[in-house]
Each structure stands twice: as structure tokens, then as C-alpha cells.
């Protein structure tokens, strides 16, 4: 009986619907990780000294990391009237979380952590908890441990 319970526990915990993705910011030693839902298509975007990593899903939802000032949720932040809060957080190098529901009834979230933002966009209600869990898993694994985690 005990062996059966251990086997069931291992089978349940080893079958996960998340994958750990990681990245570094530029040439620094800082490394970040987040557990995101499986089944995505990756898209990377880069500028002069900025980057964005997007993980798109078949229902048009997306989760991302970015160093760009304006994120995928720019229009939603403007429509919500909180753009200047974000602008102040950028200037002060502060941490800020903004979230809401877009015009089509889908959820979005921007979590600015100093110079980096993690977020999601176009999330249907039935997947919101899944993406919240992903955002909550964001962590710094090497380098500047002073960076806010949540």
C-alpha cells in the first residue's frame, strides 16, 4: 500500500503542465526564471539595448519578459488611466503592478520590477489562475539578489 501511494504521488507531481524558461539581461550575471504553461510559440524582439521575450498560445494569450518601457499592455494601461503611475515607476526605478480586463473581457497584468517587466495579456478567465501562478513563480536565480521577486 505504501509503495502504491508513493508511486501515485510521484506520477502526479512529475506530470506538470509548466515549463521553466530562463534568460539573462544583456551580459550581466543576472539570471531569471519563470515556470510558464506549456504549449507556447516563442518570439524574441530586440532593440538597441532592450529585449522582449514573448510566449504566445493558440488562443492569442501571451506571457512575456521585457526591458522595453512600453509593454504589450500599453493600450490597456493608457485606457485604465494608470500610464503615469507606470511612468513614475520607470523614472524612480520602483516596483509596480498594474492589471485589468481589456475591451474583449480578457485579463492582462504588468509587473514592473526595477528595469524589467513580466506580464501577460489576452488571458481568458478560465486560464487566469494558470498565468497568475506563472507570474508568481518569477525569480532571480543568479546575480543581483536585491531585485524584487514579486
CORNORWO-V860636 format. One record per residue. RES is the residue in one letter. PSI is psi in radians with two decimals (999 if undefined). NEAR is the number of other ideal C-beta (glycine too) atoms within 10 Angstrom. D_FIRST is the distance of its C-alpha to the first C-alpha in Angstrom with 2 decimals. Layout:
RES&PSI&NEAR&D_FIRST  RES&PSI&NEAR&D_FIRST
//
This chain:
X&-0.77&5&0.00  X&-0.72&6&3.81  X&-0.64&7&5.47  X&-0.77&8&5.10  X&-0.72&9&6.38  X&-0.77&10&8.78  X&-0.78&10&9.92  X&-0.76&10&10.70  X&-0.83&10&12.43  X&-0.69&10&14.40  X&-0.73&9&15.36  X&-0.77&9&16.66  X&-0.40&8&18.48  X&-0.35&7&20.00  X&1.75&7&21.53  X&2.63&11&24.49  X&0.26&11&27.71  X&2.67&14&29.76  X&2.44&14&31.67  X&2.15&12&33.22  X&2.58&17&36.99  X&2.80&12&39.30  X&2.84&14&43.03  X&2.71&13&45.82  X&1.91&18&48.98  X&-2.40&9&51.92  X&0.17&6&52.19  X&2.97&10&50.67  X&-0.07&9&47.67  X&2.24&17&45.96  X&2.37&14&42.82  X&2.63&22&40.93  X&2.69&15&37.61  X&2.47&21&36.08  X&2.00&18&32.97  X&2.73&25&34.43  X&2.48&18&33.17  X&2.92&11&33.08  X&0.40&12&35.58  X&2.90&17&38.80  X&2.24&10&42.08  X&2.48&9&43.56  X&2.18&12&47.20  X&2.43&9&48.93  X&2.35&12&52.26  X&2.56&11&54.47  X&-2.74&9&57.84  X&-1.05&4&60.04  X&0.38&7&57.69  X&2.81&14&55.09  X&2.84&17&52.06  X&2.34&17&49.58  X&2.08&19&46.24  X&2.43&17&45.27  X&1.75&22&42.07  X&2.53&16&42.99  X&2.80&20&40.74  X&-0.38&8&41.75  X&0.25&13&42.45  X&0.05&12&45.02  X&2.75&22&42.94  X&2.54&21&43.14  X&2.53&25&41.81  X&2.82&22&44.07  X&2.45&22&45.22  X&2.65&20&48.98  X&0.01&17&51.81  X&2.55&15&54.36  X&-0.76&13&56.06  X&2.28&14&55.68  X&-3.12&21&52.24  X&-0.33&20&51.09  X&0.27&25&51.23  X&-0.90&15&54.89  X&-0.73&14&56.23  X&-0.67&24&53.62  X&-0.75&21&54.36  X&-0.80&13&58.09  X&-0.55&13&57.69  X&-0.32&17&55.71  X&0.34&8&58.57  X&0.22&16&56.48  X&-0.69&16&57.86  X&-0.48&10&60.00  X&-0.78&15&57.03  X&-0.76&23&55.48  X&-0.77&12&58.85  X&-0.71&11&59.16  X&-0.63&19&55.67  X&-0.82&16&56.67  X&-0.60&8&59.90  X&0.01&10&58.31  X&0.67&9&55.27  X&2.96&14&53.13  X&2.41&14&49.66  X&2.41&16&49.65  X&2.19&15&47.26  X&2.49&21&48.79  X&2.86&18&47.03  X&-2.89&15&47.92  X&2.28&14&48.06  X&3.14&16&50.46  X&-0.32&8&52.98  X&0.14&8&50.57  X&0.25&8&47.89  X&2.71&20&45.62  X&2.60&20&44.35  X&2.75&24&45.58  X&2.42&21&45.12  X&2.16&26&47.00  X&1.78&20&45.81  X&2.12&23&48.59  X&1.65&20&47.62  X&-1.97&16&50.92  X&0.06&12&52.08  X&2.46&19&48.95  X&2.36&27&47.67  X&2.53&22&44.26  X&3.11&22&44.04  X&2.85&28&43.26  X&2.64&23&45.45  X&0.72&19&45.42  X&2.15&24&41.84  X&2.71&15&41.13  X&-0.72&10&39.60  X&-0.14&8&36.30  X&0.03&17&35.79  X&-0.80&16&37.21  X&-0.66&10&33.94  X&-0.76&16&32.84  X&-0.56&23&36.15  X&-0.74&15&36.19  X&-0.70&14&32.90  X&-0.86&20&34.59  X&-0.69&20&37.69  X&-0.38&13&35.69  X&-0.12&16&34.06  X&2.32&19&37.55  X&2.70&15&38.02  X&2.17&17&40.45  X&-0.40&11&38.83  X&2.53&13&41.98  X&-2.29&14&45.49  X&1.62&11&46.81  X&-0.14&9&44.10  X&-0.21&7&46.65  X&2.32&16&46.23  X&2.48&13&44.56  X&-0.63&12&40.99  X&999&11&40.75
//
